[in-house]
Amino acid sequence: MLGLGLGLALGVPACGSSAKPATAPSPASSATPTSGTTSSNAGTSTTTATQAGAATQAGPATQAGTATTGTTATTGTTATTGTTATIGTTATTGTTATTAAAAAAEPPAPLAPGITEIKLPGADGGVFLDYLAYDPKQHRVWVPAGGTGRVDVIDAKTGALTPIENWPTKEVERRGRKMQVGPSAATVGDGIVFIGNRGDSSVCAVDAKSLTKRGCVTLDSSPDGLAWIASTKEVWVTTPRDKKIQIVDAKNASALKVVGAVSFEGEPEGFAVDNKRKVFFTNLEDADKTVVVDIAKRAVTKTWEPKCGEDGPKGLVFDGAANHLLVVCPAWIEVLDAGKDGAQMSKLDVGDGLDAVDWTPGKRLVVAAAGRAGKLVVASLPATGTLQEVSSLPTAKGARNAVASEDGSAFVADGPAGRILMVPAKK
């Protein structure tokens, strides 16, 4: 997930407040744009939730992480958030990069019927979005919103959004283009959500219910993905720049501390955890390998070769009941038998631009958003390990990294348009 080496920065001072739930957006009912009205209260932040068919994306469609400009035309009902939860003091440098082609921008494509757009505050020109997380206990989607300096928390049932503000951000240059980075990854623990921030190389704990901040720790390298290890109450953080996973002791959410690391012969990308067998999975993206790590020994025990190609493997999903591992390649997903040395059981072509995918163990459904292909695929994963497509829906170019709620609804990160696409489960 684009391991950006951002250097060492200071942590975020602790503070925060409870947040009230936001007004729910209206669900999309047709592909015809309809005008809406805005309602707001003094002292609250607002975000728009636009019905399917509304013109939404600013400028031409681009890959996630690319800053764009343009005039965003939206229709639909505007959702008003509750009291904003705040954290610390924002430490920012520079300005967010913009492009100069707004005047020549193509009209944005309408969304497919049924999809609801949830605009992210401060992301009108696009924002880099990476790892989202779903909290099944609170029924919330956590969206670390990068250069906006916010972590946006969405009610999965209503679409209402509450921003947690004032996270440190930082301007970096990537591939010759300047961009603003900040919170970029989330993982859900036991009543706590942990946030990785590329703006200051920190990992912070936030109360999952009240949205108040607990403690932070600063790493010596920029964090990419975060994984909660329930068996040890640790957070394992991939830091691709130094080819490591850094281990954070999270037994006390108010006093996080780095207690170790695991080194690899490649850049770790993606993660999955088998708490029953106490193993951790990650990919070595630049080596086209998937490795198995003993959590207690903090050592690699097995190495598999998924054959994803030059771009390497991306995300991972683990089916604990069947002991199967899903390896996400750039355009397809492979199912490996973790109990038989990673033997391939099935393969499903999805579309170009895959990264992280998610699944609902109860319904045994996998949701996969292909950014370059601009579509969302839902697939069934029976215990036999034969992955089969159930449905396919067009989304938007650059929309990727979906997470799923327990009923099978999907929440897709559309960074180029500064929004989350809320796709309800099929009845």
C-alpha positions as CSV (number, residue, x, y, z in Angstrom):
1,M,0.0,0.0,0.0
2,L,2.6,2.6,-1.0
3,G,5.1,2.5,1.8
4,L,6.2,6.1,1.8
5,G,9.4,6.9,3.7
6,L,8.4,10.1,5.5
7,G,11.1,10.2,8.2
8,L,10.7,10.6,12.0
9,A,8.3,13.1,13.4
10,L,6.8,13.9,16.8
11,G,3.7,12.2,18.2
12,V,0.2,13.8,18.8
13,P,-0.6,15.2,22.2
14,A,-3.7,13.6,23.7
15,C,-7.1,15.1,23.9
16,G,-10.5,14.5,22.5
17,S,-14.3,14.6,23.1
18,S,-17.3,12.5,22.5
19,A,-19.0,12.7,19.2
20,K,-22.8,12.8,18.4
21,P,-24.1,10.7,15.6
22,A,-24.6,12.5,12.3
23,T,-27.7,12.8,10.2
24,A,-28.1,9.9,7.9
25,P,-27.9,10.3,4.1
26,S,-30.8,9.3,1.9
27,P,-30.2,5.9,0.1
28,A,-29.9,6.0,-3.7
29,S,-33.2,5.1,-5.3
30,S,-32.5,5.7,-9.0
31,A,-29.9,6.8,-11.5
32,T,-31.6,10.1,-11.9
33,P,-29.9,13.0,-10.1
34,T,-32.1,14.9,-7.7
35,S,-31.4,18.1,-6.0
36,G,-31.3,18.2,-2.2
37,T,-31.3,20.6,0.7
38,T,-28.6,21.3,3.3
39,S,-29.3,21.3,7.0
40,S,-26.6,22.1,9.6
41,N,-26.1,23.2,13.2
42,A,-23.7,25.8,14.4
43,G,-20.5,24.2,15.6
44,T,-20.8,21.0,13.6
45,S,-19.1,19.7,10.5
46,T,-21.0,18.6,7.5
47,T,-20.5,16.0,4.8
48,T,-22.6,15.3,1.7
49,A,-24.2,12.0,0.9
50,T,-25.2,12.0,-2.7
51,Q,-27.7,9.7,-4.4
52,A,-26.7,7.4,-7.3
53,G,-26.7,9.2,-10.5
54,A,-25.2,12.4,-9.1
55,A,-22.2,14.0,-10.8
56,T,-19.5,13.5,-8.3
57,Q,-15.8,13.1,-9.2
58,A,-13.6,16.1,-9.4
59,G,-11.6,16.1,-12.6
60,P,-10.6,13.1,-14.6
61,A,-10.5,9.7,-12.9
62,T,-7.1,9.0,-11.4
63,Q,-5.4,6.4,-9.3
64,A,-6.0,6.5,-5.5
65,G,-3.4,8.7,-3.9
66,T,-3.2,11.2,-6.7
67,A,-4.3,14.7,-5.9
68,T,-6.7,16.2,-8.4
69,T,-8.6,19.4,-8.9
70,G,-11.8,20.4,-10.5
71,T,-15.3,21.4,-9.7
72,T,-17.3,18.8,-7.9
73,A,-21.0,18.7,-8.8
74,T,-23.1,16.9,-6.3
75,T,-26.8,16.3,-5.8
76,G,-28.7,14.6,-3.1
77,T,-29.2,15.1,0.6
78,T,-26.5,16.6,2.7
79,A,-25.7,14.7,5.9
80,T,-24.8,16.8,8.9
81,T,-22.3,15.3,11.4
82,G,-22.5,15.6,15.1
83,T,-20.0,17.3,17.4
84,T,-16.5,16.9,16.0
85,A,-14.0,14.8,18.0
86,T,-10.6,16.5,18.0
87,I,-7.1,15.2,18.7
88,G,-3.9,17.1,19.4
89,T,-2.4,19.9,17.4
90,T,-2.0,19.7,13.6
91,A,1.6,19.8,12.4
92,T,1.6,20.5,8.7
93,T,4.1,21.7,6.2
94,G,3.5,23.0,2.7
95,T,0.3,22.7,0.7
96,T,-1.5,19.9,-1.0
97,A,-0.5,19.4,-4.6
98,T,-2.9,20.2,-7.3
99,T,-3.2,19.6,-11.1
100,A,-3.8,22.2,-13.7
101,A,-6.2,20.5,-16.0
102,A,-9.5,21.3,-14.1
103,A,-10.8,23.4,-16.9
104,A,-10.6,20.5,-19.3
105,A,-11.9,17.9,-16.9
106,E,-14.3,15.3,-18.3
107,P,-17.8,15.2,-16.8
108,P,-17.8,12.7,-13.9
109,A,-19.7,9.5,-14.6
110,P,-22.9,8.9,-12.7
111,L,-22.9,6.2,-10.0
112,A,-24.7,3.0,-10.5
113,P,-28.2,2.8,-8.9
114,G,-28.1,1.8,-5.3
115,I,-24.6,3.3,-4.5
116,T,-24.6,6.2,-2.0
117,E,-21.7,8.7,-2.0
118,I,-20.4,9.9,1.4
119,K,-18.2,12.9,0.9
120,L,-15.2,13.3,3.2
121,P,-14.7,16.7,4.8
122,G,-11.8,18.7,3.4
123,A,-11.2,16.2,0.5
124,D,-12.9,18.1,-2.4
125,G,-9.7,18.0,-4.5
126,G,-9.1,14.3,-3.8
127,V,-7.2,12.6,-1.0
128,F,-4.9,9.6,-0.6
129,L,-6.9,6.7,1.1
130,D,-5.4,3.4,2.0
131,Y,-6.5,1.0,4.7
132,L,-10.0,1.3,6.0
133,A,-11.3,-0.8,8.9
134,Y,-14.8,-2.0,10.0
135,D,-15.7,-2.3,13.7
136,P,-18.5,-4.9,14.0
137,K,-19.3,-4.1,17.6
138,Q,-19.9,-0.4,17.0
139,H,-21.1,-0.9,13.4
140,R,-18.7,1.8,12.2
141,V,-16.3,2.2,9.3
142,W,-13.0,3.9,10.1
143,V,-11.5,6.0,7.3
144,P,-8.0,7.5,7.9
145,A,-8.3,10.4,5.5
146,G,-4.7,11.2,4.8
147,G,-3.9,14.8,4.0
148,T,-7.2,16.2,5.4
149,G,-5.7,15.6,8.9
150,R,-8.9,13.7,9.8
151,V,-10.0,10.2,10.7
152,D,-13.6,10.0,9.5
153,V,-15.9,7.5,11.3
154,I,-19.0,6.4,9.4
155,D,-22.1,4.7,10.8
156,A,-22.4,1.6,8.7
157,K,-26.2,1.5,9.1
158,T,-27.0,5.2,8.3
159,G,-24.0,6.5,6.5
160,A,-23.7,9.4,9.1
161,L,-20.1,10.7,9.4
162,T,-18.2,12.0,12.4
163,P,-14.7,13.4,11.8
164,I,-11.9,13.2,14.4
165,E,-9.8,16.2,13.5
166,N,-6.3,17.7,13.9
167,W,-4.0,14.8,13.1
168,P,-0.5,15.7,11.9
169,T,0.1,15.8,8.2
170,K,3.1,16.2,6.1
171,E,4.0,17.2,2.5
172,V,6.0,14.6,0.6
173,E,7.0,14.1,-3.0
174,R,6.2,10.9,-4.8
175,R,7.0,10.2,-8.4
176,G,7.6,13.9,-9.0
177,R,4.3,15.1,-7.5
178,K,3.8,16.7,-4.1
179,M,1.1,15.3,-1.9
180,Q,-0.1,15.7,1.6
181,V,0.0,12.6,3.8
182,G,-1.5,11.9,7.2
183,P,-3.6,9.1,8.8
184,S,-3.5,6.2,6.4
185,A,-4.4,2.9,8.2
186,A,-6.7,1.5,10.9
187,T,-7.1,-1.7,12.7
188,V,-9.8,-2.7,15.3
189,G,-8.7,-4.1,18.6
190,D,-10.6,-4.8,21.8
191,G,-12.6,-1.7,22.3
192,I,-9.8,0.4,20.8
193,V,-9.1,1.4,17.2
194,F,-5.4,1.9,16.3
195,I,-4.5,4.5,13.6
196,G,-1.2,4.6,11.7
197,N,-0.2,8.1,10.5
198,R,2.4,8.7,7.8
199,G,2.3,12.4,8.8
200,D,4.5,11.8,11.8
201,S,5.2,8.0,11.7
202,S,3.0,7.4,14.7
203,V,0.5,4.7,15.9
204,C,-2.3,6.1,18.1
205,A,-5.1,4.4,20.1
206,V,-8.6,5.8,20.0
207,D,-11.6,4.6,22.1
208,A,-13.9,2.8,19.7
209,K,-17.1,4.0,21.3
210,S,-16.4,7.6,22.6
211,L,-13.9,8.4,19.8
212,T,-11.5,9.9,22.4
213,K,-7.8,9.5,22.0
214,R,-5.7,7.4,24.4
215,G,-2.0,7.1,23.7
216,C,0.5,7.3,20.8
217,V,3.9,5.9,20.0
218,T,6.4,7.1,17.3
219,L,8.1,4.6,15.0
220,D,11.5,5.0,13.4
221,S,9.9,4.4,9.9
222,S,6.7,5.3,8.2
223,P,3.8,2.9,8.9
224,D,1.8,1.2,6.2
225,G,-0.6,-1.5,7.3
226,L,-1.7,-2.3,10.9
227,A,-2.9,-5.6,12.3
228,W,-4.4,-6.3,15.8
229,I,-3.0,-9.5,17.3
230,A,-5.6,-10.6,19.8
231,S,-3.6,-13.4,21.3
232,T,-0.8,-11.1,22.4
233,K,-2.6,-7.8,22.5
234,E,-0.1,-6.3,20.1
235,V,-0.3,-4.2,17.0
236,W,1.9,-5.4,14.1
237,V,2.9,-2.6,11.8
238,T,4.3,-3.1,8.3
239,T,7.1,-0.7,7.5
240,P,8.1,-1.5,3.9
241,R,10.9,1.1,3.7
242,D,13.0,-0.8,6.2
243,K,11.7,-4.2,5.2
244,K,10.3,-4.9,8.7
245,I,7.2,-5.4,10.8
246,Q,7.4,-3.3,14.0
247,I,5.6,-4.7,17.0
248,V,3.7,-2.4,19.4
249,D,2.7,-3.5,22.8
250,A,-1.0,-2.4,23.2
251,K,-2.0,-4.0,26.5
252,N,-2.3,-0.5,27.9
253,A,-3.9,1.8,25.2
254,S,-2.7,4.9,27.1
255,A,0.9,3.7,27.1
256,L,1.8,2.1,23.7
257,K,5.4,1.0,23.2
258,V,7.5,-0.6,20.5
259,V,8.8,-4.0,21.8
260,G,10.3,-5.6,18.8
261,A,10.5,-6.2,15.1
262,V,10.6,-8.9,12.4
263,S,12.9,-8.4,9.4
264,F,12.3,-9.7,5.9
265,E,14.2,-10.1,2.6
266,G,11.7,-7.9,0.9
267,E,9.0,-5.3,1.5
268,P,6.1,-6.5,3.6
269,E,2.7,-5.7,2.1
270,G,-0.7,-6.8,3.3
271,F,-1.5,-8.9,6.3
272,A,-3.7,-11.5,7.8
273,V,-3.8,-13.1,11.3
274,D,-4.6,-16.7,12.4
275,N,-5.1,-16.2,16.2
276,K,-6.0,-19.8,16.7
277,R,-2.7,-21.2,15.3
278,K,-0.8,-18.0,16.3
279,V,0.6,-17.2,12.9
280,F,0.8,-14.0,10.9
281,F,0.8,-13.7,7.1
282,T,2.3,-11.0,5.0
283,N,3.5,-10.6,1.4
284,L,6.9,-9.5,0.2
285,E,5.6,-7.4,-2.7
286,D,8.9,-6.8,-4.4
287,A,9.9,-10.5,-4.2
288,D,6.5,-12.0,-5.2
289,K,6.3,-14.1,-2.1
290,T,3.9,-14.8,0.8
291,V,5.5,-15.6,4.2
292,V,4.2,-17.2,7.4
293,V,5.4,-15.8,10.7
294,D,5.3,-17.5,14.1
295,I,3.8,-14.8,16.3
296,A,5.4,-16.1,19.5
297,K,8.9,-16.6,18.0
298,R,8.6,-13.6,15.7
299,A,10.3,-15.6,13.0
300,V,9.4,-16.6,9.4
301,T,8.6,-20.3,9.3
302,K,7.3,-20.8,5.7
303,T,7.6,-19.0,2.4
304,W,5.2,-19.5,-0.5
305,E,5.2,-18.2,-4.1
306,P,1.8,-17.1,-5.3
307,K,3.1,-16.1,-8.7
308,C,1.4,-12.7,-8.9
309,G,4.0,-11.3,-11.3
310,E,6.2,-8.3,-11.4
311,D,3.8,-6.1,-9.4
312,G,3.8,-8.7,-6.6
313,P,1.1,-9.7,-4.2
314,K,-1.0,-7.1,-2.4
315,G,-3.6,-7.8,0.3
316,L,-4.4,-10.9,2.3
317,V,-7.6,-12.4,3.8
318,F,-7.6,-15.5,6.1
319,D,-10.5,-17.9,6.5
320,G,-9.9,-19.3,9.9
321,A,-12.6,-21.9,9.8
322,A,-11.3,-23.6,6.6
323,N,-7.6,-22.6,7.2
324,H,-7.5,-21.0,3.7
325,L,-5.5,-17.9,2.8
326,L,-6.6,-15.5,0.0
327,V,-3.7,-13.8,-1.7
328,V,-4.7,-10.7,-3.7
329,C,-2.7,-10.2,-7.0
330,P,-2.9,-7.1,-9.1
331,A,-5.9,-8.3,-11.1
332,W,-7.0,-11.6,-9.5
333,I,-7.4,-13.5,-6.2
334,E,-5.9,-16.8,-5.3
335,V,-7.0,-19.2,-2.6
336,L,-4.2,-21.1,-0.9
337,D,-4.5,-24.0,1.5
338,A,-2.6,-22.9,4.6
339,G,-2.6,-26.4,5.9
340,K,-0.9,-27.9,2.8
341,D,2.1,-25.6,2.3
342,G,0.2,-22.9,0.4
343,A,-1.2,-25.2,-2.4
344,Q,-3.4,-23.2,-4.7
345,M,-7.1,-24.2,-4.5
346,S,-8.7,-21.7,-6.9
347,K,-8.3,-18.4,-8.7
348,L,-10.7,-15.7,-9.6
349,D,-10.1,-12.9,-12.1
350,V,-11.5,-9.6,-10.8
351,G,-10.0,-6.7,-12.7
352,D,-6.9,-4.6,-12.7
353,G,-6.1,-2.4,-9.7
354,L,-6.7,-4.7,-6.8
355,D,-5.1,-3.9,-3.4
356,A,-6.7,-4.8,-0.1
357,V,-10.0,-6.9,-0.1
358,D,-12.3,-7.9,2.7
359,W,-14.8,-10.6,3.6
360,T,-17.7,-11.5,5.9
361,P,-17.1,-14.8,7.6
362,G,-20.8,-15.2,8.5
363,K,-22.0,-15.0,4.9
364,R,-18.7,-16.3,3.4
365,L,-18.6,-13.4,0.9
366,V,-15.5,-11.6,-0.4
367,V,-15.7,-8.0,-1.5
368,A,-13.0,-6.8,-3.9
369,A,-12.8,-3.3,-5.5
370,A,-10.5,-3.0,-8.6
371,G,-9.4,0.6,-8.9
372,R,-8.2,0.6,-12.5
373,A,-11.1,-1.5,-13.7
374,G,-13.5,0.7,-11.7
375,K,-15.7,-2.1,-10.4
376,L,-16.7,-4.0,-7.3
377,V,-16.9,-7.8,-7.3
378,V,-18.6,-9.9,-4.7
379,A,-17.6,-13.5,-4.6
380,S,-18.6,-16.6,-2.5
381,L,-16.0,-18.5,-0.6
382,P,-17.3,-21.9,0.4
383,A,-15.3,-24.2,2.7
384,T,-14.1,-26.1,-0.3
385,G,-12.0,-23.1,-1.3
386,T,-13.5,-22.6,-4.7
387,L,-13.9,-18.8,-5.1
388,Q,-16.9,-17.9,-7.3
389,E,-18.2,-14.5,-8.5
390,V,-21.7,-13.7,-7.3
391,S,-22.1,-10.1,-8.7
392,S,-20.2,-7.3,-10.3
393,L,-21.0,-3.6,-10.1
394,P,-19.3,-0.5,-11.7
395,T,-17.9,2.0,-9.2
396,A,-15.4,4.6,-10.3
397,K,-11.8,4.7,-11.6
398,G,-9.5,4.7,-8.6
399,A,-12.1,3.3,-6.1
400,R,-10.4,0.5,-4.2
401,N,-9.8,-1.2,-0.8
402,A,-13.3,-2.1,0.1
403,V,-14.3,-3.2,3.6
404,A,-17.4,-5.1,4.4
405,S,-20.0,-5.1,7.2
406,E,-21.5,-8.3,8.6
407,D,-24.5,-8.1,6.3
408,G,-22.3,-7.9,3.2
409,S,-22.6,-4.1,2.5
410,A,-19.3,-2.7,1.1
411,F,-17.6,0.6,1.7
412,V,-15.2,1.5,-1.0
413,A,-12.4,4.1,-0.8
414,D,-12.6,6.5,-3.7
415,G,-9.6,8.8,-3.0
416,P,-9.5,10.7,-6.3
417,A,-13.1,11.9,-5.6
418,G,-12.6,12.4,-1.9
419,R,-15.4,10.1,-0.9
420,I,-16.6,6.7,0.3
421,L,-18.9,4.7,-1.9
422,M,-21.5,2.8,0.2
423,V,-22.8,-0.3,-1.6
424,P,-25.7,-2.1,0.2
425,A,-25.8,-5.9,0.4
426,K,-28.0,-7.6,-2.1
427,K,-31.3,-8.8,-0.5
